[in-house]
Amino acid sequence: MPVPSHLIRWTAACLSPLLFAAGCSTSNSRASAALVEYQSAEASNNLYAARQALLKLVGAKDDVPDYWSELGKVEAQMGAYNDAYYAFTRAYELNRSDPELLRSLVELALRSGDVSVAQAHARELDVVAPGDPWVKLANGWAAFAQSRFDEAIAAADAMLATTPYDPAAKVLKARSLVGLQREDDALNLLNEQVKAQPSDVASLMLLAKIYDRRFDWPKVLEFERRIATLAPEDRDNGVLMVEAALRSGAIGEARQASFRLLRPDADPEVISTVLDRWWNYWPSPQRVADARMLAGRASGMERKLIYAAFLSRAGSPGDAIRIAGPSATLPVKAENAEANAVMADALSRSGNITAAKTRLDAVIAFDPGNATALRSRAELELRTGDKGAAIADAQKLVSVLPQSPADRLLLAKAYSASGNSEWAQRTLWSAFQENPGDENIFAALRSSRNGNSEAMNELQAEFERQRNAKLNRGLL
């Protein structure tokens, strides 16, 4: 749901009189300050800062639907669809007569894959705006969700009969063709669509996903380049472009795509995600130099510590010590626990085992759920042969981060080191089921079943099923 910049400027212009006409209360003063921040962020085309300013704005004045609606538009443009859905829901609660808000809710519910919610909003939309195309579309997606692919195609074709290049209808038809095992037909349909409608982001995104499932990284990169020009602030597609470029060997392009995401004030979660791609797909000393440079530019210690942890893992613990050191003071307390955990991990990788263990123990004693410290201590215990302790720490780590494939693999490694192959297998299989489509977990399971052709075939078939399900996660 890209939002044109002129609309943001228009909204800012409209928000100002709403604020200043309301007087000079404390909430209005905070809202006015947030509006100034928002306008500054918009002028610099920084959607992350715009989002932060709008969050402050709705925090100060939470009863104005226009504020929530604008927040939803910015979050949708960033690809944060769940957050956008909440913002539009708040806007609709405050203004139930606006069909545009209902259309946004239908679209976002479909993007998240929640067909029942989309249909509920579509029924409300049908009352406010009878015959709206999004009502038909929601019914088509309901048929798709129930694997009634022929009905879904019929619904899409009914829309395309009057609007031949409707993006949402094209995506519905293409996904239904994939459901009917007619993937090549879906690709032909989508390629024809983006040739006729070069700005159709939804069709471009689906093309990228299909080629992602096929591991055709040059093709993924081809479409991600186009998406980047149309929806430059969409984080998920930005990350996919980084991965596709790395896996295609287009390192220069991967670096450029990474730098666009890794701004000094980037969302910490985005930083971690991009660095994970660097770790998995870029075995080059250049990644260390780039991470060092980006750490120096990063705003705030939270972001710097993410780079420091990566540098330590990537073979430059000295850089991690330099970055974390000033904040890693003792005794351990809330404001320095993460810095101490990163510092301890760097000491461990530098060979200073005693100092590392002492500091890790102190961090975990203060914060038993500190994932960085638990991970580092488990790895240290594996290196020093304390296998039972490694298992205990890895189990705690998995309880803290149950959706982390890398930490599930660490637990399996600890079980294997202790000679408990049965529990290693159980851990891997559980991780395979709870993190569907993860290539690293699949590779670990495949390696453990090498030589058993029947088990390998079953595993491959299940992995393909997971990849297909991943393709259809979210609808639009």
C-alpha positions in Angstrom: 0.0 0.0 0.0 2.5 2.7 -1.1 1.5 6.2 -0.1 2.5 9.0 -2.5 4.5 11.8 -0.9 2.2 14.5 -2.0 -0.5 12.8 0.1 1.7 13.0 3.2 2.3 16.7 2.6 -1.4 17.2 2.2 -2.1 15.5 5.4 0.5 17.5 7.3 -1.1 20.6 6.0 -4.5 19.4 7.2 -3.3 18.3 10.6 -1.8 21.7 11.5 -5.0 23.7 11.8 -6.7 20.8 13.7 -3.9 21.1 16.3 -3.6 24.9 16.6 -7.4 25.4 16.7 -7.6 23.2 19.7 -5.8 25.5 22.1 -2.7 25.3 24.2 -3.2 22.3 26.5 -0.3 20.0 27.4 -1.6 17.3 25.0 -1.9 19.9 22.2 1.6 21.1 22.9 3.0 17.6 22.6 0.9 17.0 19.5 2.2 20.3 18.0 5.8 19.2 18.7 5.1 15.8 17.2 3.7 17.4 14.1 6.9 19.5 13.6 8.9 16.2 13.9 6.7 14.6 11.4 7.0 17.4 8.9 10.8 17.3 9.2 10.8 13.6 8.7 8.6 13.9 5.6 10.9 16.6 4.2 13.8 14.2 4.5 11.8 11.2 3.2 12.5 9.3 6.4 9.4 7.1 7.0 10.9 5.5 10.1 11.2 8.9 11.8 7.7 9.9 10.4 6.3 6.8 12.0 7.9 7.7 15.4 6.5 11.2 15.1 3.0 10.0 14.3 3.1 7.6 17.2 3.8 10.5 19.4 1.0 12.4 17.7 -1.6 9.8 18.4 -0.2 9.4 21.9 -0.9 13.0 22.6 -4.3 13.1 20.7 -5.7 9.7 20.3 -9.3 10.8 19.4 -8.6 12.2 15.9 -9.2 9.6 13.1 -7.1 11.5 10.6 -4.0 11.0 12.8 -4.5 7.3 13.1 -5.3 7.0 9.4 -2.1 8.7 8.4 -0.1 6.5 10.8 -1.7 3.5 9.2 -0.7 4.7 5.7 2.9 5.3 6.7 3.2 1.9 8.4 1.6 0.2 5.4 4.2 1.9 3.2 6.9 0.5 5.4 5.5 -3.0 5.1 4.4 -3.1 8.8 1.0 -4.4 7.9 -0.1 -5.6 11.4 0.7 -2.2 12.9 -1.1 -0.5 10.0 -4.1 -2.7 10.6 -4.3 -1.6 14.2 -4.0 2.1 13.3 -6.7 1.9 10.7 -8.9 0.0 13.2 -8.6 2.9 15.6 -9.4 5.4 12.8 -12.5 3.4 11.9 -13.6 3.2 15.5 -13.6 7.0 15.5 -15.1 7.5 12.1 -17.4 4.6 10.9 -18.8 6.4 7.9 -15.6 6.5 5.8 -15.5 3.7 3.2 -11.9 4.3 2.5 -11.0 3.2 6.0 -13.0 0.0 5.5 -11.3 -0.7 2.2 -7.9 -0.3 4.0 -9.0 -2.7 6.7 -10.2 -5.3 4.1 -6.9 -5.0 2.3 -4.7 -5.3 5.4 -6.7 -8.2 6.7 -6.2 -10.0 3.4 -2.5 -9.2 3.5 -2.2 -10.8 6.9 -4.1 -13.9 5.6 -7.1 -13.4 7.9 -10.0 -14.0 5.5 -12.7 -14.1 8.2 -11.8 -10.6 9.4 -11.6 -9.4 5.8 -15.1 -10.7 5.1 -16.5 -9.1 8.2 -15.1 -5.7 7.1 -16.3 -6.4 3.6 -19.9 -6.8 4.9 -19.6 -3.5 6.6 -18.2 -1.9 3.5 -21.1 -3.3 1.5 -23.5 -1.3 3.7 -21.5 2.0 3.4 -20.6 1.6 -0.2 -22.8 -1.1 -2.0 -21.2 -2.9 -4.8 -17.6 -1.9 -3.8 -15.1 -4.2 -5.7 -13.3 -5.1 -2.4 -16.5 -6.9 -1.3 -16.3 -9.2 -4.3 -12.5 -9.6 -3.8 -12.9 -10.6 -0.1 -15.4 -13.3 -1.2 -12.9 -14.5 -3.8 -10.2 -14.8 -1.2 -12.5 -16.7 1.0 -12.9 -19.3 -1.8 -9.1 -19.3 -2.2 -8.6 -19.9 1.5 -10.9 -23.0 1.3 -9.0 -24.3 -1.7 -11.9 -23.6 -4.0 -9.5 -22.3 -6.6 -11.9 -22.5 -9.5 -14.4 -20.3 -7.7 -11.6 -17.8 -6.7 -10.6 -17.6 -10.4 -14.2 -17.0 -11.4 -14.4 -14.2 -8.9 -11.2 -12.7 -10.2 -12.3 -13.0 -13.8 -15.6 -11.3 -13.0 -13.6 -8.2 -11.7 -11.2 -8.4 -14.6 -14.1 -8.3 -17.1 -14.7 -4.7 -16.2 -11.2 -3.7 -15.0 -8.8 -5.9 -17.0 -5.7 -4.8 -15.2 -7.0 -4.7 -11.6 -3.9 -5.6 -9.5 -5.8 -7.3 -6.6 -7.8 -9.4 -9.0 -4.7 -10.4 -11.0 -3.0 -11.5 -7.7 -6.0 -13.5 -6.7 -6.1 -15.3 -10.0 -2.4 -15.9 -10.0 -2.4 -17.4 -6.5 -5.3 -19.6 -7.4 -3.4 -20.9 -10.5 -0.5 -21.7 -8.2 -3.0 -23.6 -6.0 -4.1 -25.6 -9.0 -0.4 -26.5 -9.7 -0.4 -24.2 -12.7 2.5 -22.1 -11.6 3.8 -21.5 -15.1 0.3 -20.1 -16.1 0.5 -17.8 -13.0 3.9 -16.6 -14.0 2.7 -15.8 -17.5 -0.3 -14.0 -16.2 1.8 -11.9 -13.8 4.5 -11.1 -16.4 1.9 -9.9 -18.8 0.4 -7.8 -16.1 3.6 -6.0 -15.1 4.4 -5.5 -18.7 1.1 -3.7 -19.2 1.1 -2.1 -15.7 4.8 -1.5 -14.7 3.8 0.1 -11.4 1.8 -2.9 -10.2 3.7 -3.5 -7.0 1.5 -6.4 -5.8 2.1 -8.4 -8.9 5.8 -7.7 -8.8 6.0 -8.8 -5.2 4.2 -12.1 -6.0 6.5 -12.7 -8.9 9.5 -12.3 -6.6 7.9 -14.7 -4.1 7.3 -17.4 -6.7 10.9 -17.2 -7.9 12.1 -17.1 -4.3 10.3 -20.4 -3.8 12.1 -21.7 -6.8 15.5 -20.5 -5.5 15.9 -18.5 -8.7 17.8 -15.6 -7.2 18.7 -13.7 -10.3 14.9 -13.5 -11.2 14.1 -12.5 -7.6 16.7 -9.7 -7.9 15.3 -8.6 -11.2 11.8 -7.9 -9.7 13.1 -6.6 -6.4 15.0 -3.9 -8.3 11.7 -2.7 -9.7 9.9 -3.0 -6.4 12.7 -0.9 -4.8 11.9 2.0 -7.1 8.1 1.8 -6.4 8.1 1.0 -2.7 11.5 2.0 -1.4 10.5 2.0 2.2 9.0 -1.6 2.3 11.4 -3.3 4.7 10.5 -6.9 3.9 11.2 -6.4 0.2 14.3 -4.5 1.0 15.6 -7.4 3.0 14.7 -9.8 0.2 16.6 -7.7 -2.3 19.7 -7.9 -0.1 19.4 -11.7 0.1 18.7 -12.1 -3.6 21.6 -9.9 -4.6 24.0 -11.8 -2.2 22.8 -15.2 -3.4 23.1 -14.0 -7.1 26.7 -12.8 -6.5 25.7 -9.2 -7.1 27.7 -8.0 -4.0 27.9 -4.4 -5.0 24.1 -4.2 -5.4 23.6 -6.1 -2.1 25.8 -3.5 -0.3 23.8 -0.6 -1.8 20.5 -2.3 -0.8 21.8 -2.9 2.7 23.0 0.7 3.1 19.5 1.9 2.2 18.1 -0.1 5.0 20.9 0.4 7.6 20.5 4.2 8.1 21.8 5.6 11.4 18.3 5.6 12.9 17.2 2.3 11.4 14.8 0.1 13.2 17.0 -2.3 15.4 15.0 -5.3 14.1 15.8 -4.4 10.5 19.5 -4.1 11.4 19.5 -7.6 12.9 17.7 -9.1 10.0 20.1 -7.6 7.4 23.1 -8.7 9.4 21.7 -12.2 9.5 21.6 -12.2 5.7 25.2 -11.0 5.7 26.2 -13.8 8.0 24.4 -16.5 6.0 25.2 -15.4 2.5 28.3 -13.2 2.5 31.5 -14.8 3.6 33.7 -11.9 2.9 36.0 -9.6 5.0 34.2 -6.7 3.4 31.2 -7.3 5.7 33.4 -6.7 8.7 34.6 -3.4 7.3 31.1 -2.3 6.4 29.7 -3.3 9.8 32.5 -1.4 11.5 31.6 1.7 9.4 27.9 1.4 10.0 28.4 0.9 13.8 30.3 4.2 13.9 27.4 6.0 12.2 24.6 4.3 14.2 22.5 6.4 16.5 22.3 5.2 20.0 24.0 2.3 21.9 21.2 -0.2 21.2 22.0 -0.1 17.5 25.8 0.0 18.0 25.6 -3.1 20.1 23.8 -5.0 17.3 26.7 -4.3 15.0 29.2 -5.1 17.8 27.7 -8.5 18.4 27.9 -9.2 14.6 31.5 -8.0 14.4 32.4 -10.4 17.3 30.7 -13.3 15.6 32.2 -12.4 12.2 35.8 -12.6 13.5 36.5 -9.1 14.8 35.9 -9.3 18.6 38.4 -6.4 19.1 35.9 -4.1 17.4 33.1 -5.4 19.6 35.2 -4.7 22.7 35.9 -1.2 21.5 32.2 -0.4 20.8 30.7 -2.1 23.9 33.5 -1.3 26.3 32.4 2.3 27.3 28.9 1.1 28.3 29.9 -2.3 29.7 30.6 -1.0 33.2 30.2 -3.1 36.4 28.2 -4.0 38.4 25.7 -5.2 35.9 22.4 -3.4 35.9 19.5 -2.8 33.6 21.1 -0.1 31.5 24.3 -1.9 30.8 23.3 -5.6 30.8 23.3 -6.0 27.0 26.6 -4.1 26.7 28.1 -6.5 29.2 26.7 -9.5 27.4 28.2 -8.3 24.1 31.5 -7.5 25.8 31.7 -10.9 27.4 31.0 -12.7 24.1 33.8 -10.7 22.5 36.2 -11.6 25.4 35.2 -15.3 24.9 36.0 -15.2 21.2 39.3 -13.4 22.0 40.3 -16.3 24.1 39.9 -14.6 27.5 37.8 -17.4 28.9 37.9 -16.6 32.6 37.0 -13.0 32.2 34.2 -13.9 29.7 32.7 -16.5 32.0 32.7 -14.3 35.0 31.0 -11.5 33.1 28.4 -13.8 31.5 27.6 -15.3 34.9 27.1 -11.8 36.2 24.7 -10.8 33.4 22.7 -14.0 33.7 22.5 -13.6 37.5 21.0 -10.2 37.0 18.9 -11.0 33.9 18.3 -14.8 33.5 16.5 -14.2 30.2 19.3 -12.2 28.5 19.5 -14.0 25.1 22.9 -12.7 24.1 24.5 -13.9 27.4 22.8 -17.3 27.3 23.8 -17.9 23.7 27.4 -16.9 24.4 27.7 -19.0 27.6 26.3 -22.0 25.8 28.8 -21.7 23.0 31.6 -21.1 25.5 30.6 -24.2 27.5 30.5 -26.3 24.3 34.1 -25.1 23.4 35.3 -26.0 26.9 33.6 -29.3 27.1 30.9 -28.6 29.7 28.2 -30.2 27.7 25.6 -30.5 30.4 25.8 -26.8 31.2 25.6 -26.0 27.4 22.4 -28.0 27.1 20.9 -26.2 30.1 21.8 -22.8 28.8 20.6 -23.6 25.2 17.3 -24.9 26.6 16.8 -21.6 28.5 17.7 -19.7 25.3 15.1 -21.5 23.3 12.5 -20.8 25.9 13.4 -17.1 25.6 13.5 -17.1 21.8 11.3 -20.0 20.7 11.1 -18.8 17.1 14.8 -18.5 16.5 16.1 -21.2 14.1 19.7 -20.5 14.9 19.2 -21.1 18.6 17.3 -24.3 18.0 20.3 -25.5 16.0 22.5 -24.5 18.9 20.5 -26.7 21.2 20.6 -29.6 18.8 24.4 -29.2 18.6 24.7 -29.3 22.3 22.7 -32.6 22.5 24.9 -34.1 19.7 28.0 -33.1 21.5 26.8 -34.9 24.6 26.1 -38.0 22.6 22.3 -37.7 22.8 21.4 -38.1 19.2 17.8 -38.9 19.9 17.2 -35.6 21.6 19.2 -33.8 18.9 16.8 -35.3 16.3 13.8 -34.3 18.3 15.0 -30.8 18.6 15.7 -30.5 14.9 12.3 -32.0 14.0 10.5 -29.7 16.4 12.4 -26.7 14.9 11.5 -27.9 11.4 7.8 -28.0 12.2 7.8 -24.6 14.1 10.0 -22.7 11.7 8.6 -24.0 8.4 10.6 -23.4 5.2 13.9 -22.6 7.1 16.8 -23.8 4.9 19.3 -24.2 7.7 17.1 -26.4 9.8 16.2 -28.4 6.6 19.9 -28.8 5.8 20.7 -30.0 9.3 17.9 -32.6 9.2 18.9 -33.7 5.7 22.5 -34.2 6.9 21.3 -36.3 9.8 19.3 -38.6 7.5 22.0 -39.0 4.9 21.9 -42.6 3.5 18.2 -43.2 4.2 16.6 -42.5 0.9 13.1 -43.0 2.1 13.5 -40.6 5.0 15.2 -38.1 2.7 12.3 -38.2 0.2 9.8 -37.7 2.9 11.8 -34.8 4.3 12.1 -33.2 0.9 8.4 -33.5 0.3 7.6 -31.9 3.6 10.0 -29.1 2.9 8.4 -28.4 -0.4 5.0 -28.4 1.2 6.3 -25.8 3.7 7.7 -23.7 1.0 4.4 -23.7 -0.8 2.6 -22.7 2.3 5.1 -19.9 2.9 4.3 -18.6 -0.6 0.6 -18.3 0.3 1.2 -16.7 3.7 -0.7 -13.5 3.4 -2.9 -13.1 0.4 -2.2 -9.8 -1.4 
